Amino acid sequence: MTRTLHLNAFLMNTGHHEASWRLPESDPHAHVDLAHYVRLARTAERGTFDSLFLADGPQLWSNLAQRPAGALEPLTLLTALATATEHIGLIATASTSYNSPYNLARRFASLDIVSGGRAGWNIVTTAGAEAARNFGLDAEPAHAERYARAAEFLDVALKLWDSWEDDAVVADKAAGVWGDDSKIHPPRHRGTYFSVAGALNVPRTPQGYPLLVQAGSSDDGKAFAARYAEAVFTAQQTLAGAQAFYRDLKARTLRAGRDPGHVKVLPGIVPVLGSTEAEARAAERLLEDHIVYDHGVARLESLLQLPAGTLELDGPLPADLPPESAVEGAKSRYTLVVELARRERLTVRELIGRLGGGRGHLTFAGTPEQVADRIETWFTEGAADGFNIMPAVLPSGLEGFVEHVVPVLRRRGLFRTEYGPRRTLRARYGLPRPANQYLTPASV
């Protein structure tokens, strides 16, 4: 069976490059403009993308001077986008550290029903003291504890989504029977982090439950993904590194008793397009010329957990940085950034320029054919099942990708030309609708 390339559009206000909002074409207020997101969603759907994705966090990102800050709550925004689109999947980020299973399971079930089976959940544990302090904590929980809570959260959410059998609604007007109580299964869960007694107050959804997405690449994150995830967003800088991650995650999934083909690996790529390579490089330089380096230094010191004023803009990273094991925040991103700086011997200024477009994701400036070459190489050489497309500037970057790169991928037989009959998000990712855990095989 021929493998199908998967494309997800990662939408971030005016674009992923931190200076994108400063370009003449950009609207500095786009981050709260529904029409902007409707335009992007319809563009991605025109390109037959599998899905679109919204990041989120329960804190104010960055300082207000750096770039558009604040964001519409993603499940609310995606519900609106569900009414403006027909096919594309709708993936929202939500934290297991700062939500409760019942309310969040209900919100995702509602989105799945409203969208006709197109909902996905990007599961995050949320690093950072800023978010913790918004929920009455003095500091973020330890990395391992966040993942332990996340695992129990997922177990409870799955019980809730399965708490209605598919045929629980009888709707027998003549008999006066609307539903069958014997087909309701309250979780009656009591665990370390959660106690949830009753069944969900939303019926089982078109997909059974949303597509489960995960984005952590630490050991804890990969163990969690192997157990639960159906798609994995990852940041990788090299083909060899991406291949190693791909092999490791697929092997972990198999050891967890799951089909490795049911976990799709989607590295992020920030394409900067031009009709020639020189034109693409010029567009990349224009963005870099608009970076405010004071912001970049502060952000990098925060990621590396260094005191303010430690980094010298035209010097290298300090030689005595702590190992990943000593970091409680975003472990895998910490390691990626440090290894990138060491491997390519970058100064702090150069490193900030490299991170400005994708915060550690692969950035690539080139012609549509060159971008398609890179995608095809990673896809065919065991590094990816698809890609998280992260346009540096929006909406032009997404429009350029759809108009110029997607046709190249189609001509090469790598990507669909139309959506076809599969309507749910998990079907489009080649995944089965999950059986209800409360039913025995004989009763299914």
Salt bridges, closest charged atoms under 4 A:
GLU18 OE1 - ARG299 NH2 2.59
ASP50 OD2 - HIS6 ND1 2.99
ASP50 OD2 - ARG416 NH2 2.91
GLU86 OE1 - HIS87 NE2 3.88
GLU140 OE1 - ARG146 NH1 3.19
GLU152 OE2 - HIS189 NE2 2.87
ASP155 OD2 - ARG227 NH2 3.10
ASP162 OD1 - ARG204 NH2 3.00
GLU165 OE1 - LYS183 NZ 3.54
GLU165 OE2 - HIS185 NE2 2.72
ASP166 OD2 - ARG204 NH1 3.27
ASP166 OD1 - ARG433 NH2 2.81
ASP167 OD2 - LYS183 NZ 3.57
ASP219 OD1 - ARG252 NH2 3.26
ASP220 OD2 - HIS143 ND1 2.83
GLU230 OE2 - ARG426 NH1 2.86
ASP248 OD2 - LYS222 NZ 2.87
ASP248 OD1 - ARG252 NE 3.13
ASP259 OD2 - HIS262 NE2 3.58
GLU277 OE2 - ARG281 NH2 3.80
GLU284 OE1 - ARG281 NH1 3.48
ASP314 OD1 - ARG349 NE 2.73
GLU344 OE1 - ARG354 NH1 2.49
ASP373 OD1 - ARG412 NH2 2.83
GLU376 OE1 - ARG412 NH1 2.83
ASP385 OD1 - ARG3 NH2 2.94
ASP385 OD2 - LYS250 NZ 3.04
GLU399 OE2 - ARG39 NH2 2.76
GLU403 OE2 - ARG46 NH2 3.87
